[in-house]
Amino acid sequence: MKTVIVLLTLWVILAIVGFALKGLLWLAIIGIVLFVGTLIFGAIRRAGRKAGRAN
């Protein structure tokens, strides 16, 4: 879980830098896409752990 939080933080910083620098808008888009992907991955992984404990 710690890795997911670190990645989410990194992607937010990447998106902010992309929006701050006009020529790097593509960097902001990549940061947002990676943020959403990591968020979904973390949610799926967390749900899998909970399901594993129930059995």
N, C-alpha and C positions, 0 to 999 in steps of 0.2 A: 504494500500500500504506500510505503514511503516513496518508492520509485515513481508511482503514478502522480503523487503530489509534486515531486520535483519536476517531472515532465510537464505537468499542467502549468506550473510557475514559469518554466522556460518558454513554453509556447505563448503565454500571455506577454512576457517581455518581448519576444520576437514580434508579436502583433503590434505592440505599442511602438517599437522602433520602426516597423514598417509604415505605420500611420504617421509618425513624426517626420519621417524623411519622405518627401514627395516622390522621389524617384524609386522608392522601394515599396510601393503599394503591393506588389506581388508578394513581398515578404510578409506583409500583414495578412494577406489571403491565405498563404501557406500556414502561417501561425494559427489562424482561426480553424482551418481544416484539421490540423494536427491536434489542436486543443479538443475539438469535438470528438475526433477519433480516439484520443486517449481517454476522454471522459466515458465514452461508450465502452471501450475496452475494460476500463476499471469497474464499471457497473456490472458488466457481464462476469468478470472475474470474481467480484464480490458476491454476486448472486450464486455463482457456482460453489463458492465456499459454504454459503449458508445452506444450500441444498445438500451438500456433502455431509454436513454435520447432522442434518435431520435423519439421515439413514442410519 
